[in-house]
Amino acid sequence: MRGADTFTESLFSIRKLDDFVPKSHPLRSIRVMANEALAKLDRLFAGMYEADIKGGRPSIAPEKLLRAMLIQVLYSIRSERQLMEQVQYNLLFRWFIGLAMDDEVWVPTVFTKNRERLIKHDAVIEFFNEVVAIAEKKCLLSGEHFSVDGTLIQAWAGPQELRA
């Protein structure tokens, strides 16, 4: 018997984003290390932003920005516009960054402006150094060899541009 091609969306869902991420997914362990590194940078983040007493609209949490930048690096996303587009519909990315299913995704220019603040205060370098230090402490790094998965590299040249 052929099933009907219908789409019924539930009004409410009782599932969390965590339920959609497989327990063995490699981003789970990376997120633990990233959060550990971010906790060590709390004092740096506090110095980057004005005190709450002065008022104003809160910025994007630097922890979320850095997790988004890590996703951009890990998945070779070429631009912030593409990153924001993929965060809009990719539940795995939302979970990793710390956005709820119905949270608004940032406008790419807002993301860029906040990213520049992180770079200016060397928060990006500190974050990646902390992640590497944690990975080294857990014996996840090796100096023996370096591997690259070539299936993930997309060529910018067309076949007709290749010359022998």
Phi and psi in radians as a Rosetta constraint file:
Dihedral C 1 N 2 CA 2 C 2 CIRCULARHARMONIC -1.407 0.35
Dihedral N 2 CA 2 C 2 N 3 CIRCULARHARMONIC 2.314 0.35
Dihedral C 2 N 3 CA 3 C 3 CIRCULARHARMONIC -1.367 0.35
Dihedral N 3 CA 3 C 3 N 4 CIRCULARHARMONIC 2.727 0.35
Dihedral C 3 N 4 CA 4 C 4 CIRCULARHARMONIC -1.407 0.35
Dihedral N 4 CA 4 C 4 N 5 CIRCULARHARMONIC 2.489 0.35
Dihedral C 4 N 5 CA 5 C 5 CIRCULARHARMONIC -1.534 0.35
Dihedral N 5 CA 5 C 5 N 6 CIRCULARHARMONIC 1.364 0.35
Dihedral C 5 N 6 CA 6 C 6 CIRCULARHARMONIC -2.116 0.35
Dihedral N 6 CA 6 C 6 N 7 CIRCULARHARMONIC 2.733 0.35
Dihedral C 6 N 7 CA 7 C 7 CIRCULARHARMONIC -2.240 0.35
Dihedral N 7 CA 7 C 7 N 8 CIRCULARHARMONIC 2.024 0.35
Dihedral C 7 N 8 CA 8 C 8 CIRCULARHARMONIC -2.144 0.35
Dihedral N 8 CA 8 C 8 N 9 CIRCULARHARMONIC 2.098 0.35
Dihedral C 8 N 9 CA 9 C 9 CIRCULARHARMONIC -1.749 0.35
Dihedral N 9 CA 9 C 9 N 10 CIRCULARHARMONIC 2.358 0.35
Dihedral C 9 N 10 CA 10 C 10 CIRCULARHARMONIC -1.269 0.35
Dihedral N 10 CA 10 C 10 N 11 CIRCULARHARMONIC 2.559 0.35
Dihedral C 10 N 11 CA 11 C 11 CIRCULARHARMONIC -1.263 0.35
Dihedral N 11 CA 11 C 11 N 12 CIRCULARHARMONIC -0.666 0.35
Dihedral C 11 N 12 CA 12 C 12 CIRCULARHARMONIC -2.232 0.35
Dihedral N 12 CA 12 C 12 N 13 CIRCULARHARMONIC 2.637 0.35
Dihedral C 12 N 13 CA 13 C 13 CIRCULARHARMONIC -2.307 0.35
Dihedral N 13 CA 13 C 13 N 14 CIRCULARHARMONIC 2.434 0.35
Dihedral C 13 N 14 CA 14 C 14 CIRCULARHARMONIC -1.844 0.35
Dihedral N 14 CA 14 C 14 N 15 CIRCULARHARMONIC 0.242 0.35
Dihedral C 14 N 15 CA 15 C 15 CIRCULARHARMONIC -1.618 0.35
Dihedral N 15 CA 15 C 15 N 16 CIRCULARHARMONIC 2.597 0.35
Dihedral C 15 N 16 CA 16 C 16 CIRCULARHARMONIC -1.746 0.35
Dihedral N 16 CA 16 C 16 N 17 CIRCULARHARMONIC 2.815 0.35
Dihedral C 16 N 17 CA 17 C 17 CIRCULARHARMONIC -1.014 0.35
Dihedral N 17 CA 17 C 17 N 18 CIRCULARHARMONIC -0.621 0.35
Dihedral C 17 N 18 CA 18 C 18 CIRCULARHARMONIC -1.006 0.35
Dihedral N 18 CA 18 C 18 N 19 CIRCULARHARMONIC -0.517 0.35
Dihedral C 18 N 19 CA 19 C 19 CIRCULARHARMONIC -1.177 0.35
Dihedral N 19 CA 19 C 19 N 20 CIRCULARHARMONIC -0.408 0.35
Dihedral C 19 N 20 CA 20 C 20 CIRCULARHARMONIC -1.541 0.35
Dihedral N 20 CA 20 C 20 N 21 CIRCULARHARMONIC -0.198 0.35
Dihedral C 20 N 21 CA 21 C 21 CIRCULARHARMONIC -1.686 0.35
Dihedral N 21 CA 21 C 21 N 22 CIRCULARHARMONIC 2.100 0.35
Dihedral C 21 N 22 CA 22 C 22 CIRCULARHARMONIC -0.996 0.35
Dihedral N 22 CA 22 C 22 N 23 CIRCULARHARMONIC 2.487 0.35
Dihedral C 22 N 23 CA 23 C 23 CIRCULARHARMONIC -1.061 0.35
Dihedral N 23 CA 23 C 23 N 24 CIRCULARHARMONIC -0.467 0.35
Dihedral C 23 N 24 CA 24 C 24 CIRCULARHARMONIC -1.690 0.35
Dihedral N 24 CA 24 C 24 N 25 CIRCULARHARMONIC 0.136 0.35
Dihedral C 24 N 25 CA 25 C 25 CIRCULARHARMONIC -1.157 0.35
Dihedral N 25 CA 25 C 25 N 26 CIRCULARHARMONIC 2.366 0.35
Dihedral C 25 N 26 CA 26 C 26 CIRCULARHARMONIC -1.095 0.35
Dihedral N 26 CA 26 C 26 N 27 CIRCULARHARMONIC -0.426 0.35
Dihedral C 26 N 27 CA 27 C 27 CIRCULARHARMONIC -1.174 0.35
Dihedral N 27 CA 27 C 27 N 28 CIRCULARHARMONIC -0.352 0.35
Dihedral C 27 N 28 CA 28 C 28 CIRCULARHARMONIC -1.094 0.35
Dihedral N 28 CA 28 C 28 N 29 CIRCULARHARMONIC -0.843 0.35
Dihedral C 28 N 29 CA 29 C 29 CIRCULARHARMONIC -1.259 0.35
Dihedral N 29 CA 29 C 29 N 30 CIRCULARHARMONIC -0.585 0.35
Dihedral C 29 N 30 CA 30 C 30 CIRCULARHARMONIC -1.145 0.35
Dihedral N 30 CA 30 C 30 N 31 CIRCULARHARMONIC -0.688 0.35
Dihedral C 30 N 31 CA 31 C 31 CIRCULARHARMONIC -1.130 0.35
Dihedral N 31 CA 31 C 31 N 32 CIRCULARHARMONIC -0.662 0.35
Dihedral C 31 N 32 CA 32 C 32 CIRCULARHARMONIC -1.077 0.35
Dihedral N 32 CA 32 C 32 N 33 CIRCULARHARMONIC -0.809 0.35
Dihedral C 32 N 33 CA 33 C 33 CIRCULARHARMONIC -1.137 0.35
Dihedral N 33 CA 33 C 33 N 34 CIRCULARHARMONIC -0.705 0.35
Dihedral C 33 N 34 CA 34 C 34 CIRCULARHARMONIC -1.105 0.35
Dihedral N 34 CA 34 C 34 N 35 CIRCULARHARMONIC -0.768 0.35
Dihedral C 34 N 35 CA 35 C 35 CIRCULARHARMONIC -1.150 0.35
Dihedral N 35 CA 35 C 35 N 36 CIRCULARHARMONIC -0.619 0.35
Dihedral C 35 N 36 CA 36 C 36 CIRCULARHARMONIC -1.119 0.35
Dihedral N 36 CA 36 C 36 N 37 CIRCULARHARMONIC -0.741 0.35
Dihedral C 36 N 37 CA 37 C 37 CIRCULARHARMONIC -1.163 0.35
Dihedral N 37 CA 37 C 37 N 38 CIRCULARHARMONIC -0.725 0.35
Dihedral C 37 N 38 CA 38 C 38 CIRCULARHARMONIC -1.118 0.35
Dihedral N 38 CA 38 C 38 N 39 CIRCULARHARMONIC -0.613 0.35
Dihedral C 38 N 39 CA 39 C 39 CIRCULARHARMONIC -1.099 0.35
Dihedral N 39 CA 39 C 39 N 40 CIRCULARHARMONIC -0.574 0.35
Dihedral C 39 N 40 CA 40 C 40 CIRCULARHARMONIC -1.297 0.35
Dihedral N 40 CA 40 C 40 N 41 CIRCULARHARMONIC -0.294 0.35
Dihedral C 40 N 41 CA 41 C 41 CIRCULARHARMONIC -1.714 0.35
Dihedral N 41 CA 41 C 41 N 42 CIRCULARHARMONIC 0.162 0.35
Dihedral C 41 N 42 CA 42 C 42 CIRCULARHARMONIC -0.982 0.35
Dihedral N 42 CA 42 C 42 N 43 CIRCULARHARMONIC -0.749 0.35
Dihedral C 42 N 43 CA 43 C 43 CIRCULARHARMONIC -1.128 0.35
Dihedral N 43 CA 43 C 43 N 44 CIRCULARHARMONIC -0.688 0.35
Dihedral C 43 N 44 CA 44 C 44 CIRCULARHARMONIC -1.083 0.35
Dihedral N 44 CA 44 C 44 N 45 CIRCULARHARMONIC -0.775 0.35
Dihedral C 44 N 45 CA 45 C 45 CIRCULARHARMONIC -1.097 0.35
Dihedral N 45 CA 45 C 45 N 46 CIRCULARHARMONIC -0.701 0.35
Dihedral C 45 N 46 CA 46 C 46 CIRCULARHARMONIC -1.073 0.35
Dihedral N 46 CA 46 C 46 N 47 CIRCULARHARMONIC -0.627 0.35
Dihedral C 46 N 47 CA 47 C 47 CIRCULARHARMONIC -1.327 0.35
Dihedral N 47 CA 47 C 47 N 48 CIRCULARHARMONIC -0.281 0.35
Dihedral C 47 N 48 CA 48 C 48 CIRCULARHARMONIC -1.445 0.35
Dihedral N 48 CA 48 C 48 N 49 CIRCULARHARMONIC -0.362 0.35
Dihedral C 48 N 49 CA 49 C 49 CIRCULARHARMONIC -2.063 0.35
Dihedral N 49 CA 49 C 49 N 50 CIRCULARHARMONIC 2.632 0.35
Dihedral C 49 N 50 CA 50 C 50 CIRCULARHARMONIC -1.114 0.35
Dihedral N 50 CA 50 C 50 N 51 CIRCULARHARMONIC 2.701 0.35
Dihedral C 50 N 51 CA 51 C 51 CIRCULARHARMONIC -1.153 0.35
Dihedral N 51 CA 51 C 51 N 52 CIRCULARHARMONIC 2.589 0.35
Dihedral C 51 N 52 CA 52 C 52 CIRCULARHARMONIC -1.051 0.35
Dihedral N 52 CA 52 C 52 N 53 CIRCULARHARMONIC -0.458 0.35
Dihedral C 52 N 53 CA 53 C 53 CIRCULARHARMONIC -1.131 0.35
Dihedral N 53 CA 53 C 53 N 54 CIRCULARHARMONIC -0.426 0.35
Dihedral C 53 N 54 CA 54 C 54 CIRCULARHARMONIC -1.368 0.35
Dihedral N 54 CA 54 C 54 N 55 CIRCULARHARMONIC -0.192 0.35
Dihedral C 54 N 55 CA 55 C 55 CIRCULARHARMONIC 1.462 0.35
Dihedral N 55 CA 55 C 55 N 56 CIRCULARHARMONIC -2.893 0.35
Dihedral C 55 N 56 CA 56 C 56 CIRCULARHARMONIC 1.724 0.35
Dihedral N 56 CA 56 C 56 N 57 CIRCULARHARMONIC 2.967 0.35
Dihedral C 56 N 57 CA 57 C 57 CIRCULARHARMONIC -1.469 0.35
Dihedral N 57 CA 57 C 57 N 58 CIRCULARHARMONIC 2.370 0.35
Dihedral C 57 N 58 CA 58 C 58 CIRCULARHARMONIC -1.127 0.35
Dihedral N 58 CA 58 C 58 N 59 CIRCULARHARMONIC 2.511 0.35
Dihedral C 58 N 59 CA 59 C 59 CIRCULARHARMONIC -1.466 0.35
Dihedral N 59 CA 59 C 59 N 60 CIRCULARHARMONIC 3.124 0.35
Dihedral C 59 N 60 CA 60 C 60 CIRCULARHARMONIC -1.189 0.35
Dihedral N 60 CA 60 C 60 N 61 CIRCULARHARMONIC 2.393 0.35
Dihedral C 60 N 61 CA 61 C 61 CIRCULARHARMONIC -1.034 0.35
Dihedral N 61 CA 61 C 61 N 62 CIRCULARHARMONIC 2.242 0.35
Dihedral C 61 N 62 CA 62 C 62 CIRCULARHARMONIC -1.054 0.35
Dihedral N 62 CA 62 C 62 N 63 CIRCULARHARMONIC -0.510 0.35
Dihedral C 62 N 63 CA 63 C 63 CIRCULARHARMONIC -1.080 0.35
Dihedral N 63 CA 63 C 63 N 64 CIRCULARHARMONIC -0.738 0.35
Dihedral C 63 N 64 CA 64 C 64 CIRCULARHARMONIC -1.191 0.35
Dihedral N 64 CA 64 C 64 N 65 CIRCULARHARMONIC -0.690 0.35
Dihedral C 64 N 65 CA 65 C 65 CIRCULARHARMONIC -1.066 0.35
Dihedral N 65 CA 65 C 65 N 66 CIRCULARHARMONIC -0.787 0.35
Dihedral C 65 N 66 CA 66 C 66 CIRCULARHARMONIC -1.189 0.35
Dihedral N 66 CA 66 C 66 N 67 CIRCULARHARMONIC -0.653 0.35
Dihedral C 66 N 67 CA 67 C 67 CIRCULARHARMONIC -1.115 0.35
Dihedral N 67 CA 67 C 67 N 68 CIRCULARHARMONIC -0.677 0.35
Dihedral C 67 N 68 CA 68 C 68 CIRCULARHARMONIC -1.131 0.35
Dihedral N 68 CA 68 C 68 N 69 CIRCULARHARMONIC -0.703 0.35
Dihedral C 68 N 69 CA 69 C 69 CIRCULARHARMONIC -1.125 0.35
Dihedral N 69 CA 69 C 69 N 70 CIRCULARHARMONIC -0.636 0.35
Dihedral C 69 N 70 CA 70 C 70 CIRCULARHARMONIC -1.136 0.35
Dihedral N 70 CA 70 C 70 N 71 CIRCULARHARMONIC -0.734 0.35
Dihedral C 70 N 71 CA 71 C 71 CIRCULARHARMONIC -1.044 0.35
Dihedral N 71 CA 71 C 71 N 72 CIRCULARHARMONIC -0.737 0.35
Dihedral C 71 N 72 CA 72 C 72 CIRCULARHARMONIC -1.051 0.35
Dihedral N 72 CA 72 C 72 N 73 CIRCULARHARMONIC -0.718 0.35
Dihedral C 72 N 73 CA 73 C 73 CIRCULARHARMONIC -1.243 0.35
Dihedral N 73 CA 73 C 73 N 74 CIRCULARHARMONIC -0.817 0.35
Dihedral C 73 N 74 CA 74 C 74 CIRCULARHARMONIC -1.127 0.35
Dihedral N 74 CA 74 C 74 N 75 CIRCULARHARMONIC -0.584 0.35
Dihedral C 74 N 75 CA 75 C 75 CIRCULARHARMONIC -1.847 0.35
Dihedral N 75 CA 75 C 75 N 76 CIRCULARHARMONIC 0.222 0.35
Dihedral C 75 N 76 CA 76 C 76 CIRCULARHARMONIC 0.860 0.35
Dihedral N 76 CA 76 C 76 N 77 CIRCULARHARMONIC 0.857 0.35
Dihedral C 76 N 77 CA 77 C 77 CIRCULARHARMONIC -1.488 0.35
Dihedral N 77 CA 77 C 77 N 78 CIRCULARHARMONIC 2.138 0.35
Dihedral C 77 N 78 CA 78 C 78 CIRCULARHARMONIC -1.267 0.35
Dihedral N 78 CA 78 C 78 N 79 CIRCULARHARMONIC -0.494 0.35
Dihedral C 78 N 79 CA 79 C 79 CIRCULARHARMONIC -2.447 0.35
Dihedral N 79 CA 79 C 79 N 80 CIRCULARHARMONIC 2.817 0.35
Dihedral C 79 N 80 CA 80 C 80 CIRCULARHARMONIC -1.208 0.35
Dihedral N 80 CA 80 C 80 N 81 CIRCULARHARMONIC -0.539 0.35
Dihedral C 80 N 81 CA 81 C 81 CIRCULARHARMONIC -1.103 0.35
Dihedral N 81 CA 81 C 81 N 82 CIRCULARHARMONIC -0.778 0.35
Dihedral C 81 N 82 CA 82 C 82 CIRCULARHARMONIC -1.157 0.35
Dihedral N 82 CA 82 C 82 N 83 CIRCULARHARMONIC -0.663 0.35
Dihedral C 82 N 83 CA 83 C 83 CIRCULARHARMONIC -1.060 0.35
Dihedral N 83 CA 83 C 83 N 84 CIRCULARHARMONIC -0.836 0.35
Dihedral C 83 N 84 CA 84 C 84 CIRCULARHARMONIC -1.108 0.35
Dihedral N 84 CA 84 C 84 N 85 CIRCULARHARMONIC -0.646 0.35
Dihedral C 84 N 85 CA 85 C 85 CIRCULARHARMONIC -1.109 0.35
Dihedral N 85 CA 85 C 85 N 86 CIRCULARHARMONIC -0.774 0.35
Dihedral C 85 N 86 CA 86 C 86 CIRCULARHARMONIC -1.241 0.35
Dihedral N 86 CA 86 C 86 N 87 CIRCULARHARMONIC -0.597 0.35
Dihedral C 86 N 87 CA 87 C 87 CIRCULARHARMONIC -1.137 0.35
Dihedral N 87 CA 87 C 87 N 88 CIRCULARHARMONIC -0.521 0.35
Dihedral C 87 N 88 CA 88 C 88 CIRCULARHARMONIC -1.035 0.35
Dihedral N 88 CA 88 C 88 N 89 CIRCULARHARMONIC -0.689 0.35
Dihedral C 88 N 89 CA 89 C 89 CIRCULARHARMONIC -2.063 0.35
Dihedral N 89 CA 89 C 89 N 90 CIRCULARHARMONIC -0.115 0.35
Dihedral C 89 N 90 CA 90 C 90 CIRCULARHARMONIC -1.682 0.35
Dihedral N 90 CA 90 C 90 N 91 CIRCULARHARMONIC 1.913 0.35
Dihedral C 90 N 91 CA 91 C 91 CIRCULARHARMONIC -1.137 0.35
Dihedral N 91 CA 91 C 91 N 92 CIRCULARHARMONIC -0.589 0.35
Dihedral C 91 N 92 CA 92 C 92 CIRCULARHARMONIC -1.081 0.35
Dihedral N 92 CA 92 C 92 N 93 CIRCULARHARMONIC -0.779 0.35
Dihedral C 92 N 93 CA 93 C 93 CIRCULARHARMONIC -1.144 0.35
Dihedral N 93 CA 93 C 93 N 94 CIRCULARHARMONIC -0.745 0.35
Dihedral C 93 N 94 CA 94 C 94 CIRCULARHARMONIC -1.033 0.35
Dihedral N 94 CA 94 C 94 N 95 CIRCULARHARMONIC -0.797 0.35
Dihedral C 94 N 95 CA 95 C 95 CIRCULARHARMONIC -1.066 0.35
Dihedral N 95 CA 95 C 95 N 96 CIRCULARHARMONIC -0.822 0.35
Dihedral C 95 N 96 CA 96 C 96 CIRCULARHARMONIC -1.083 0.35
Dihedral N 96 CA 96 C 96 N 97 CIRCULARHARMONIC -0.757 0.35
Dihedral C 96 N 97 CA 97 C 97 CIRCULARHARMONIC -1.232 0.35
Dihedral N 97 CA 97 C 97 N 98 CIRCULARHARMONIC -0.606 0.35
Dihedral C 97 N 98 CA 98 C 98 CIRCULARHARMONIC 1.848 0.35
Dihedral N 98 CA 98 C 98 N 99 CIRCULARHARMONIC 0.415 0.35
Dihedral C 98 N 99 CA 99 C 99 CIRCULARHARMONIC -1.694 0.35
Dihedral N 99 CA 99 C 99 N 100 CIRCULARHARMONIC 2.430 0.35
Dihedral C 99 N 100 CA 100 C 100 CIRCULARHARMONIC -1.318 0.35
Dihedral N 100 CA 100 C 100 N 101 CIRCULARHARMONIC 2.923 0.35
Dihedral C 100 N 101 CA 101 C 101 CIRCULARHARMONIC -1.047 0.35
Dihedral N 101 CA 101 C 101 N 102 CIRCULARHARMONIC -0.595 0.35
Dihedral C 101 N 102 CA 102 C 102 CIRCULARHARMONIC -1.833 0.35
Dihedral N 102 CA 102 C 102 N 103 CIRCULARHARMONIC 0.234 0.35
Dihedral C 102 N 103 CA 103 C 103 CIRCULARHARMONIC -1.262 0.35
Dihedral N 103 CA 103 C 103 N 104 CIRCULARHARMONIC 2.521 0.35
Dihedral C 103 N 104 CA 104 C 104 CIRCULARHARMONIC -1.233 0.35
Dihedral N 104 CA 104 C 104 N 105 CIRCULARHARMONIC 2.446 0.35
Dihedral C 104 N 105 CA 105 C 105 CIRCULARHARMONIC -1.513 0.35
Dihedral N 105 CA 105 C 105 N 106 CIRCULARHARMONIC 2.533 0.35
Dihedral C 105 N 106 CA 106 C 106 CIRCULARHARMONIC -1.200 0.35
Dihedral N 106 CA 106 C 106 N 107 CIRCULARHARMONIC 2.644 0.35
Dihedral C 106 N 107 CA 107 C 107 CIRCULARHARMONIC -1.264 0.35
Dihedral N 107 CA 107 C 107 N 108 CIRCULARHARMONIC 2.401 0.35
Dihedral C 107 N 108 CA 108 C 108 CIRCULARHARMONIC -0.936 0.35
Dihedral N 108 CA 108 C 108 N 109 CIRCULARHARMONIC -0.654 0.35
Dihedral C 108 N 109 CA 109 C 109 CIRCULARHARMONIC -1.207 0.35
Dihedral N 109 CA 109 C 109 N 110 CIRCULARHARMONIC -0.587 0.35
Dihedral C 109 N 110 CA 110 C 110 CIRCULARHARMONIC -1.175 0.35
Dihedral N 110 CA 110 C 110 N 111 CIRCULARHARMONIC -0.729 0.35
Dihedral C 110 N 111 CA 111 C 111 CIRCULARHARMONIC -1.046 0.35
Dihedral N 111 CA 111 C 111 N 112 CIRCULARHARMONIC -0.794 0.35
Dihedral C 111 N 112 CA 112 C 112 CIRCULARHARMONIC -1.068 0.35
Dihedral N 112 CA 112 C 112 N 113 CIRCULARHARMONIC -0.786 0.35
Dihedral C 112 N 113 CA 113 C 113 CIRCULARHARMONIC -1.090 0.35
Dihedral N 113 CA 113 C 113 N 114 CIRCULARHARMONIC -0.750 0.35
Dihedral C 113 N 114 CA 114 C 114 CIRCULARHARMONIC -1.231 0.35
Dihedral N 114 CA 114 C 114 N 115 CIRCULARHARMONIC -0.598 0.35
Dihedral C 114 N 115 CA 115 C 115 CIRCULARHARMONIC -1.097 0.35
Dihedral N 115 CA 115 C 115 N 116 CIRCULARHARMONIC -0.706 0.35
Dihedral C 115 N 116 CA 116 C 116 CIRCULARHARMONIC -1.070 0.35
Dihedral N 116 CA 116 C 116 N 117 CIRCULARHARMONIC -0.623 0.35
Dihedral C 116 N 117 CA 117 C 117 CIRCULARHARMONIC -1.119 0.35
Dihedral N 117 CA 117 C 117 N 118 CIRCULARHARMONIC -0.717 0.35
Dihedral C 117 N 118 CA 118 C 118 CIRCULARHARMONIC -1.136 0.35
Dihedral N 118 CA 118 C 118 N 119 CIRCULARHARMONIC -0.698 0.35
Dihedral C 118 N 119 CA 119 C 119 CIRCULARHARMONIC -1.176 0.35
Dihedral N 119 CA 119 C 119 N 120 CIRCULARHARMONIC -0.746 0.35
Dihedral C 119 N 120 CA 120 C 120 CIRCULARHARMONIC -1.026 0.35
Dihedral N 120 CA 120 C 120 N 121 CIRCULARHARMONIC -0.639 0.35
Dihedral C 120 N 121 CA 121 C 121 CIRCULARHARMONIC -1.644 0.35
Dihedral N 121 CA 121 C 121 N 122 CIRCULARHARMONIC 0.213 0.35
Dihedral C 121 N 122 CA 122 C 122 CIRCULARHARMONIC 1.038 0.35
Dihedral N 122 CA 122 C 122 N 123 CIRCULARHARMONIC 0.386 0.35
Dihedral C 122 N 123 CA 123 C 123 CIRCULARHARMONIC -1.181 0.35
Dihedral N 123 CA 123 C 123 N 124 CIRCULARHARMONIC -0.583 0.35
Dihedral C 123 N 124 CA 124 C 124 CIRCULARHARMONIC -1.137 0.35
Dihedral N 124 CA 124 C 124 N 125 CIRCULARHARMONIC -0.803 0.35
Dihedral C 124 N 125 CA 125 C 125 CIRCULARHARMONIC -1.110 0.35
Dihedral N 125 CA 125 C 125 N 126 CIRCULARHARMONIC -0.793 0.35
Dihedral C 125 N 126 CA 126 C 126 CIRCULARHARMONIC -1.045 0.35
Dihedral N 126 CA 126 C 126 N 127 CIRCULARHARMONIC -0.752 0.35
Dihedral C 126 N 127 CA 127 C 127 CIRCULARHARMONIC -1.090 0.35
Dihedral N 127 CA 127 C 127 N 128 CIRCULARHARMONIC -0.897 0.35
Dihedral C 127 N 128 CA 128 C 128 CIRCULARHARMONIC -1.147 0.35
Dihedral N 128 CA 128 C 128 N 129 CIRCULARHARMONIC -0.614 0.35
Dihedral C 128 N 129 CA 129 C 129 CIRCULARHARMONIC -1.119 0.35
Dihedral N 129 CA 129 C 129 N 130 CIRCULARHARMONIC -0.705 0.35
Dihedral C 129 N 130 CA 130 C 130 CIRCULARHARMONIC -1.128 0.35
Dihedral N 130 CA 130 C 130 N 131 CIRCULARHARMONIC -0.748 0.35
Dihedral C 130 N 131 CA 131 C 131 CIRCULARHARMONIC -1.084 0.35
Dihedral N 131 CA 131 C 131 N 132 CIRCULARHARMONIC -0.764 0.35
Dihedral C 131 N 132 CA 132 C 132 CIRCULARHARMONIC -1.119 0.35
Dihedral N 132 CA 132 C 132 N 133 CIRCULARHARMONIC -0.713 0.35
Dihedral C 132 N 133 CA 133 C 133 CIRCULARHARMONIC -1.105 0.35
Dihedral N 133 CA 133 C 133 N 134 CIRCULARHARMONIC -0.713 0.35
Dihedral C 133 N 134 CA 134 C 134 CIRCULARHARMONIC -1.157 0.35
Dihedral N 134 CA 134 C 134 N 135 CIRCULARHARMONIC -0.753 0.35
Dihedral C 134 N 135 CA 135 C 135 CIRCULARHARMONIC -1.095 0.35
Dihedral N 135 CA 135 C 135 N 136 CIRCULARHARMONIC -0.669 0.35
Dihedral C 135 N 136 CA 136 C 136 CIRCULARHARMONIC -1.171 0.35
Dihedral N 136 CA 136 C 136 N 137 CIRCULARHARMONIC -0.715 0.35
Dihedral C 136 N 137 CA 137 C 137 CIRCULARHARMONIC -1.086 0.35
Dihedral N 137 CA 137 C 137 N 138 CIRCULARHARMONIC -0.565 0.35
Dihedral C 137 N 138 CA 138 C 138 CIRCULARHARMONIC -1.560 0.35
Dihedral N 138 CA 138 C 138 N 139 CIRCULARHARMONIC 0.158 0.35
Dihedral C 138 N 139 CA 139 C 139 CIRCULARHARMONIC 1.013 0.35
Dihedral N 139 CA 139 C 139 N 140 CIRCULARHARMONIC 0.701 0.35
Dihedral C 139 N 140 CA 140 C 140 CIRCULARHARMONIC -1.702 0.35
Dihedral N 140 CA 140 C 140 N 141 CIRCULARHARMONIC -0.076 0.35
Dihedral C 140 N 141 CA 141 C 141 CIRCULARHARMONIC -1.874 0.35
Dihedral N 141 CA 141 C 141 N 142 CIRCULARHARMONIC 2.648 0.35
Dihedral C 141 N 142 CA 142 C 142 CIRCULARHARMONIC -2.482 0.35
Dihedral N 142 CA 142 C 142 N 143 CIRCULARHARMONIC 2.459 0.35
Dihedral C 142 N 143 CA 143 C 143 CIRCULARHARMONIC -1.701 0.35
Dihedral N 143 CA 143 C 143 N 144 CIRCULARHARMONIC 0.064 0.35
Dihedral C 143 N 144 CA 144 C 144 CIRCULARHARMONIC -1.234 0.35
Dihedral N 144 CA 144 C 144 N 145 CIRCULARHARMONIC -0.753 0.35
Dihedral C 144 N 145 CA 145 C 145 CIRCULARHARMONIC -2.708 0.35
Dihedral N 145 CA 145 C 145 N 146 CIRCULARHARMONIC 2.924 0.35
Dihedral C 145 N 146 CA 146 C 146 CIRCULARHARMONIC -2.274 0.35
Dihedral N 146 CA 146 C 146 N 147 CIRCULARHARMONIC 2.239 0.35
Dihedral C 146 N 147 CA 147 C 147 CIRCULARHARMONIC -2.067 0.35
Dihedral N 147 CA 147 C 147 N 148 CIRCULARHARMONIC 2.518 0.35
Dihedral C 147 N 148 CA 148 C 148 CIRCULARHARMONIC -2.240 0.35
Dihedral N 148 CA 148 C 148 N 149 CIRCULARHARMONIC 2.317 0.35
Dihedral C 148 N 149 CA 149 C 149 CIRCULARHARMONIC -1.510 0.35
Dihedral N 149 CA 149 C 149 N 150 CIRCULARHARMONIC 1.781 0.35
Dihedral C 149 N 150 CA 150 C 150 CIRCULARHARMONIC -1.203 0.35
Dihedral N 150 CA 150 C 150 N 151 CIRCULARHARMONIC -0.258 0.35
Dihedral C 150 N 151 CA 151 C 151 CIRCULARHARMONIC -1.212 0.35
Dihedral N 151 CA 151 C 151 N 152 CIRCULARHARMONIC -0.339 0.35
Dihedral C 151 N 152 CA 152 C 152 CIRCULARHARMONIC -1.596 0.35
Dihedral N 152 CA 152 C 152 N 153 CIRCULARHARMONIC -0.125 0.35
Dihedral C 152 N 153 CA 153 C 153 CIRCULARHARMONIC -1.544 0.35
Dihedral N 153 CA 153 C 153 N 154 CIRCULARHARMONIC 2.148 0.35
Dihedral C 153 N 154 CA 154 C 154 CIRCULARHARMONIC -1.734 0.35
Dihedral N 154 CA 154 C 154 N 155 CIRCULARHARMONIC 2.281 0.35
Dihedral C 154 N 155 CA 155 C 155 CIRCULARHARMONIC -1.368 0.35
Dihedral N 155 CA 155 C 155 N 156 CIRCULARHARMONIC 2.437 0.35
Dihedral C 155 N 156 CA 156 C 156 CIRCULARHARMONIC -1.567 0.35
Dihedral N 156 CA 156 C 156 N 157 CIRCULARHARMONIC -0.252 0.35
Dihedral C 156 N 157 CA 157 C 157 CIRCULARHARMONIC -1.658 0.35
Dihedral N 157 CA 157 C 157 N 158 CIRCULARHARMONIC 2.469 0.35
Dihedral C 157 N 158 CA 158 C 158 CIRCULARHARMONIC -1.443 0.35
Dihedral N 158 CA 158 C 158 N 159 CIRCULARHARMONIC 2.809 0.35
Dihedral C 158 N 159 CA 159 C 159 CIRCULARHARMONIC -1.007 0.35
Dihedral N 159 CA 159 C 159 N 160 CIRCULARHARMONIC -0.606 0.35
Dihedral C 159 N 160 CA 160 C 160 CIRCULARHARMONIC -1.249 0.35
Dihedral N 160 CA 160 C 160 N 161 CIRCULARHARMONIC -0.256 0.35
Dihedral C 160 N 161 CA 161 C 161 CIRCULARHARMONIC -1.527 0.35
Dihedral N 161 CA 161 C 161 N 162 CIRCULARHARMONIC -0.178 0.35
Dihedral C 161 N 162 CA 162 C 162 CIRCULARHARMONIC -1.427 0.35
Dihedral N 162 CA 162 C 162 N 163 CIRCULARHARMONIC 2.289 0.35
Dihedral C 162 N 163 CA 163 C 163 CIRCULARHARMONIC -2.171 0.35
Dihedral N 163 CA 163 C 163 N 164 CIRCULARHARMONIC 2.424 0.35
